């Protein structure tokens, strides 16, 4: 129905049991490690197939961010796993990868009256203070998402664990807003 564009996927990864971060920063060209500022290695993969950033911790855990497709997360983990294995650093055979958050955007293609929508969606689940922030914050419970609505019709959706949650959430809100007459139903 609507074009949903993923802007960022954040995943947590358990790659090993423990890492010597001084050793890892030497292996990864362009990585940064300043333990007095941040207790992890920061590594940005700029190659076209990745375009991700990772934080690698001494515990063997890692956070991967910046992906726009889930496959980028898996490619990033495989790439790092290969480098570490080739340098005799022990890693898990099957790293534990868990998507923590997907941020996506869409356009409802209609102007939105945010004050009316706050009432329609329920004041207990919305925050709208236009003097503080130009968007309406809506906290959906099923699926568990946070949506930011803007008067232009643009929507930012965060908190999804998979794209299906985001699609379902946007469709639920769209149906609610068309039912109450706050947006006109589109011919699809």
C-alpha atoms as one frame of an Amber mdcrd trajectory, in Angstrom:
protein
   0.000   0.000   0.000   2.631   2.564   1.056   6.265   2.660   0.135   8.165
   1.952   3.335  11.839   2.868   3.305  14.131   1.362   5.908  16.550   4.017
   7.145  18.506   2.031   9.739  18.680  -1.441  11.255  20.408  -1.991  14.586
  21.408  -5.502  15.621  23.175  -6.943  18.620  25.585  -9.776  17.972  27.370
 -12.247  20.210  30.441 -13.047  18.133  32.723 -14.587  20.743  33.351 -15.103
  24.439  35.929 -12.340  24.825  38.203 -10.211  22.655  41.474  -8.383  23.134
  40.436  -5.031  21.710  44.034  -3.848  21.266  44.545  -6.831  18.961  41.295
  -6.222  17.072  42.000  -2.534  16.405  45.304  -3.579  14.799  43.497  -5.993
  12.453  40.766  -3.649  11.251  42.136  -0.836   9.085  40.534   2.468   9.954
  39.063   1.266  13.231  39.259   3.395  16.365  39.839   2.410  19.966  40.221
   4.991  22.678  39.286   3.176  25.902  39.459   6.378  27.959  36.592   7.762
  25.820  34.675   4.626  24.803  35.226   1.032  25.869  34.773  -0.512  22.440
  36.326  -0.607  18.989  34.499   1.550  16.442  34.738   0.241  12.889  33.000
   1.698   9.850  32.660  -0.477   6.771  32.210   1.844   3.801  32.280  -0.742
   1.021  29.076  -0.732  -1.038  27.937  -4.183   0.102  28.172  -3.212   3.783
  27.826   0.500   4.575  27.524  -0.365   8.242  29.253   0.577  11.465  30.079
  -1.771  14.303  30.963  -1.400  17.935  33.036  -4.339  19.170  33.366  -4.949
  22.908  35.819  -6.987  24.953  32.941  -9.226  26.079  32.714 -10.653  22.548
  29.534  -8.716  21.866  29.028  -6.341  18.995  26.441  -3.794  17.861  25.924
  -3.323  14.130  24.123  -0.253  12.825  23.542   1.616   9.592  22.165  -1.252
   7.517  19.140  -0.677   5.315  18.591  -4.384   4.649  18.939  -7.331   7.019
  21.356  -9.050   4.631  23.849  -6.228   5.247  23.929  -7.194   8.931  24.658
 -10.843   8.090  27.321  -9.904   5.524  28.993  -7.602   8.054  29.072 -10.329
  10.709  30.408 -12.907   8.224  33.100 -10.481   7.053  34.290  -9.733  10.599
  34.070 -13.378  11.582  36.313 -14.322   8.640  38.913 -11.665   9.480  39.027
 -12.729  13.119  39.237 -16.451  12.289  42.027 -15.823   9.753  43.959 -14.133
  12.556  43.414 -16.976  15.032  40.903 -15.093  17.165  38.298 -17.461  18.531
  34.735 -16.691  17.438  31.485 -18.581  17.771  30.666 -20.971  14.946  27.130
 -19.562  14.791  27.091 -15.962  16.058  23.887 -14.946  17.813  22.396 -12.074
  15.782  19.305 -10.269  17.034  17.610  -7.323  15.332  16.977  -4.744  18.054
  15.425  -1.891  16.106  14.356  -0.980  12.601  13.749   2.667  11.737  11.631
   3.229   8.635   9.793   6.089   6.968   6.702   6.383   4.827   4.414   9.068
   3.458   0.648   8.863   4.005   0.309  11.269   1.050  -2.131  13.585   2.808
  -1.830  16.547   5.184  -2.474  15.562   8.777  -4.257  17.500  11.527  -2.063
  16.326  14.389  -4.250  17.758  17.169  -7.278  15.808  15.933  -5.205  12.680
  15.366  -3.870  12.834  18.960  -7.454  12.686  20.221  -8.437   9.948  17.749
  -5.499   7.683  18.620  -5.933   8.308  22.342  -4.289  10.917  24.521  -2.834
   8.224  26.767  -0.773   6.858  23.849   0.166  10.126  22.140   2.338  13.133
  22.861   1.832  16.302  20.909   3.408  19.556  21.998   3.953  21.592  18.813
   5.825  24.288  20.751   8.417  21.656  21.711   8.464  19.349  18.662   6.584
  19.617  15.345   5.507  15.975  15.290   3.037  13.789  17.113   4.529  10.833
  18.994   2.316   7.736  19.020   3.180   4.665  21.076   1.532   1.593  19.635
   1.296  -1.530  21.791   0.647  -4.238  19.170   2.933  -4.305  17.328   5.161
  -2.474  19.784   6.261   0.586  17.796   6.750   4.312  18.187   5.560   6.447
  15.296   6.272  10.095  14.664   3.607  11.777  12.541   4.202  15.112  10.841
   1.632  17.498   9.384   3.054  16.858   5.906   1.880  13.224   6.090   5.381
  11.857   6.635   5.769   9.154   9.269   8.870   7.831  11.005   8.434   4.424
  12.592  10.869   2.962  15.110  11.032  -0.010  17.426  10.207  -2.733  14.924
  12.056  -6.021  15.129  11.135  -6.892  11.544   9.683  -5.110   8.534   6.414
  -7.032   8.953   5.786  -5.294  12.293   6.311  -1.918  10.673   4.037  -2.709
   7.719   1.336  -4.024  10.050   1.596  -0.998  12.361   1.362   1.505   9.524
  -1.628  -0.324   8.024  -3.436  -0.356  11.408  -2.918   3.386  11.843  -3.864
   4.096   8.236  -7.159   2.194   8.661  -7.894   4.041  11.912  -7.211   7.430
  10.333  -9.304   6.694   7.223 -12.143   5.340   9.393 -12.205   8.557  11.422
 -11.907  10.690   8.271  -8.547  12.265   9.119  -7.071  11.060   5.854  -8.794
  10.121   2.634  -8.539   6.487   1.591  -6.234   5.969  -1.383  -7.117   3.779
  -4.323  -4.493   1.031  -4.330
